[in-house]
């Protein structure tokens, strides 16, 4: 199995940028399609972005398309989420997730097998 630890969250103003990281350990990172989800207070955990094992394919929720970029560095066992033009509605706890298998366009929480503990992102208006 794989262990995931997110970092890089914090407080940012509307329109600002932030980069989240997710460090993986355990089994080979490159074996797993990866994703970012987020959860606002009192709401369900929602899909944000996903990436294939080899970084050749990415997929985004409509709400972040054009503003967020998911990427990975398999040599460093790290997943990233670059967030630009941040809005107050982006405020949430952000989680990275890994799934076994090949398909990476998976947007449901139950499709993922391993999760990090989350990192808080707060966007002030």
Short mmCIF file of the C-alpha atoms (twelve columns), coordinates in Angstrom:
data_MODEL
# 
_entry.id   MODEL 
# 
loop_
_atom_site.group_PDB 
_atom_site.id 
_atom_site.type_symbol 
_atom_site.label_atom_id 
_atom_site.label_alt_id 
_atom_site.label_comp_id 
_atom_site.label_asym_id 
_atom_site.label_seq_id 
_atom_site.Cartn_x 
_atom_site.Cartn_y 
_atom_site.Cartn_z 
_atom_site.pdbx_PDB_model_num 
ATOM 1   C CA . UNK A 1   0.000   0.000  0.000   1 
ATOM 2   C CA . UNK A 2   0.997   3.641  -0.198  1 
ATOM 3   C CA . UNK A 3   1.062   6.366  2.465   1 
ATOM 4   C CA . UNK A 4   0.203   9.933  1.477   1 
ATOM 5   C CA . UNK A 5   1.010   13.211 3.227   1 
ATOM 6   C CA . UNK A 6   -0.240  16.572 1.949   1 
ATOM 7   C CA . UNK A 7   1.435   19.928 2.542   1 
ATOM 8   C CA . UNK A 8   1.384   23.486 1.266   1 
ATOM 9   C CA . UNK A 9   -2.002  24.693 2.466   1 
ATOM 10  C CA . UNK A 10  -2.623  27.987 4.229   1 
ATOM 11  C CA . UNK A 11  -4.292  31.362 3.856   1 
ATOM 12  C CA . UNK A 12  -4.300  33.293 0.577   1 
ATOM 13  C CA . UNK A 13  -6.217  36.279 -0.771  1 
ATOM 14  C CA . UNK A 14  -8.719  36.103 -3.589  1 
ATOM 15  C CA . UNK A 15  -6.893  35.969 -6.907  1 
ATOM 16  C CA . UNK A 16  -3.764  34.533 -5.358  1 
ATOM 17  C CA . UNK A 17  -1.932  31.284 -6.024  1 
ATOM 18  C CA . UNK A 18  -0.885  28.289 -3.977  1 
ATOM 19  C CA . UNK A 19  0.782   24.956 -4.670  1 
ATOM 20  C CA . UNK A 20  -0.102  21.821 -2.762  1 
ATOM 21  C CA . UNK A 21  2.160   18.800 -2.554  1 
ATOM 22  C CA . UNK A 22  1.437   15.190 -1.684  1 
ATOM 23  C CA . UNK A 23  4.405   13.036 -0.717  1 
ATOM 24  C CA . UNK A 24  4.009   9.293  -1.193  1 
ATOM 25  C CA . UNK A 25  5.837   6.442  0.501   1 
ATOM 26  C CA . UNK A 26  5.460   2.707  0.541   1 
ATOM 27  C CA . UNK A 27  4.793   0.967  -2.727  1 
ATOM 28  C CA . UNK A 28  5.928   2.387  -6.063  1 
ATOM 29  C CA . UNK A 29  4.251   5.741  -6.577  1 
ATOM 30  C CA . UNK A 30  4.203   5.409  -10.355 1 
ATOM 31  C CA . UNK A 31  1.860   2.400  -10.097 1 
ATOM 32  C CA . UNK A 32  -1.056  4.577  -8.976  1 
ATOM 33  C CA . UNK A 33  -3.342  6.963  -10.790 1 
ATOM 34  C CA . UNK A 34  -3.736  9.922  -8.432  1 
ATOM 35  C CA . UNK A 35  -6.270  12.625 -7.687  1 
ATOM 36  C CA . UNK A 36  -7.094  15.639 -5.563  1 
ATOM 37  C CA . UNK A 37  -10.396 16.049 -3.762  1 
ATOM 38  C CA . UNK A 38  -11.627 18.801 -1.467  1 
ATOM 39  C CA . UNK A 39  -14.162 19.095 1.307   1 
ATOM 40  C CA . UNK A 40  -15.706 22.319 2.540   1 
ATOM 41  C CA . UNK A 41  -17.298 22.510 6.014   1 
ATOM 42  C CA . UNK A 42  -20.641 20.715 6.094   1 
ATOM 43  C CA . UNK A 43  -20.294 19.477 2.532   1 
ATOM 44  C CA . UNK A 44  -19.357 16.250 0.821   1 
ATOM 45  C CA . UNK A 45  -15.870 15.510 -0.447  1 
ATOM 46  C CA . UNK A 46  -15.707 16.596 -4.092  1 
ATOM 47  C CA . UNK A 47  -13.442 15.660 -6.963  1 
ATOM 48  C CA . UNK A 48  -10.970 18.318 -8.131  1 
ATOM 49  C CA . UNK A 49  -8.480  16.756 -10.551 1 
ATOM 50  C CA . UNK A 50  -6.954  13.426 -11.575 1 
ATOM 51  C CA . UNK A 51  -3.788  12.315 -13.324 1 
ATOM 52  C CA . UNK A 52  -2.647  9.119  -14.979 1 
ATOM 53  C CA . UNK A 53  0.254   6.993  -13.765 1 
ATOM 54  C CA . UNK A 54  2.694   8.457  -16.267 1 
ATOM 55  C CA . UNK A 55  1.511   12.103 -16.220 1 
ATOM 56  C CA . UNK A 56  0.265   11.703 -19.799 1 
ATOM 57  C CA . UNK A 57  -3.370  12.338 -18.971 1 
ATOM 58  C CA . UNK A 58  -5.204  14.777 -16.705 1 
ATOM 59  C CA . UNK A 59  -8.851  15.491 -15.942 1 
ATOM 60  C CA . UNK A 60  -10.476 18.363 -14.050 1 
ATOM 61  C CA . UNK A 61  -13.726 19.296 -12.434 1 
ATOM 62  C CA . UNK A 62  -15.458 22.098 -14.334 1 
ATOM 63  C CA . UNK A 63  -15.182 24.368 -11.312 1 
ATOM 64  C CA . UNK A 64  -11.364 24.417 -11.452 1 
ATOM 65  C CA . UNK A 65  -10.651 23.913 -15.155 1 
ATOM 66  C CA . UNK A 66  -8.310  26.578 -16.459 1 
ATOM 67  C CA . UNK A 67  -7.256  27.642 -12.949 1 
ATOM 68  C CA . UNK A 68  -5.783  24.499 -11.385 1 
ATOM 69  C CA . UNK A 69  -3.074  22.193 -12.738 1 
ATOM 70  C CA . UNK A 70  -2.379  18.703 -11.455 1 
ATOM 71  C CA . UNK A 71  1.044   17.190 -12.032 1 
ATOM 72  C CA . UNK A 72  3.325   14.523 -10.634 1 
ATOM 73  C CA . UNK A 73  7.019   13.771 -10.361 1 
ATOM 74  C CA . UNK A 74  7.417   10.012 -10.173 1 
ATOM 75  C CA . UNK A 75  11.150  10.326 -9.481  1 
ATOM 76  C CA . UNK A 76  10.316  12.331 -6.349  1 
ATOM 77  C CA . UNK A 77  7.208   10.329 -5.411  1 
ATOM 78  C CA . UNK A 78  5.225   13.545 -5.270  1 
ATOM 79  C CA . UNK A 79  1.896   14.793 -6.563  1 
ATOM 80  C CA . UNK A 80  1.194   18.516 -7.001  1 
ATOM 81  C CA . UNK A 81  -1.764  20.825 -7.398  1 
ATOM 82  C CA . UNK A 82  -1.000  24.315 -8.659  1 
ATOM 83  C CA . UNK A 83  -3.924  26.588 -7.881  1 
ATOM 84  C CA . UNK A 84  -4.211  30.010 -9.525  1 
ATOM 85  C CA . UNK A 85  -6.890  32.702 -9.505  1 
ATOM 86  C CA . UNK A 86  -8.190  31.380 -6.216  1 
ATOM 87  C CA . UNK A 87  -11.716 32.206 -5.109  1 
ATOM 88  C CA . UNK A 88  -13.360 32.108 -1.671  1 
ATOM 89  C CA . UNK A 89  -15.377 29.105 -2.834  1 
ATOM 90  C CA . UNK A 90  -12.105 27.175 -3.198  1 
ATOM 91  C CA . UNK A 91  -11.799 27.200 0.594   1 
ATOM 92  C CA . UNK A 92  -11.720 23.592 1.783   1 
ATOM 93  C CA . UNK A 93  -9.576  20.814 3.131   1 
ATOM 94  C CA . UNK A 94  -7.717  19.313 0.178   1 
ATOM 95  C CA . UNK A 95  -6.950  15.605 0.055   1 
ATOM 96  C CA . UNK A 96  -4.749  13.588 -2.255  1 
ATOM 97  C CA . UNK A 97  -5.808  10.072 -3.137  1 
ATOM 98  C CA . UNK A 98  -4.425  7.027  -4.923  1 
ATOM 99  C CA . UNK A 99  -6.201  4.211  -6.623  1 
ATOM 100 C CA . UNK A 100 -5.116  0.790  -7.804  1 
ATOM 101 C CA . UNK A 101 -5.638  -0.072 -11.457 1 
ATOM 102 C CA . UNK A 102 -5.074  1.789  -14.707 1 
ATOM 103 C CA . UNK A 103 -8.007  4.087  -15.325 1 
ATOM 104 C CA . UNK A 104 -7.470  7.606  -14.036 1 
ATOM 105 C CA . UNK A 105 -10.686 9.456  -14.945 1 
ATOM 106 C CA . UNK A 106 -12.406 8.503  -11.735 1 
ATOM 107 C CA . UNK A 107 -14.313 11.161 -9.805  1 
ATOM 108 C CA . UNK A 108 -15.998 9.264  -6.986  1 
ATOM 109 C CA . UNK A 109 -14.537 8.981  -3.496  1 
ATOM 110 C CA . UNK A 110 -15.157 5.241  -3.472  1 
ATOM 111 C CA . UNK A 111 -12.938 4.747  -6.533  1 
ATOM 112 C CA . UNK A 112 -9.842  5.550  -4.454  1 
ATOM 113 C CA . UNK A 113 -8.070  3.219  -2.074  1 
ATOM 114 C CA . UNK A 114 -5.614  5.441  -0.191  1 
ATOM 115 C CA . UNK A 115 -5.978  8.928  1.227   1 
ATOM 116 C CA . UNK A 116 -3.859  11.558 2.893   1 
ATOM 117 C CA . UNK A 117 -4.890  13.417 6.031   1 
ATOM 118 C CA . UNK A 118 -5.708  16.643 4.196   1 
ATOM 119 C CA . UNK A 119 -4.404  20.203 4.195   1 
ATOM 120 C CA . UNK A 120 -6.503  23.315 4.794   1 
ATOM 121 C CA . UNK A 121 -6.745  25.967 2.093   1 
ATOM 122 C CA . UNK A 122 -8.473  29.212 3.024   1 
ATOM 123 C CA . UNK A 123 -9.120  31.945 0.465   1 
ATOM 124 C CA . UNK A 124 -10.038 35.299 1.974   1 
ATOM 125 C CA . UNK A 125 -12.315 37.737 0.161   1 
# 
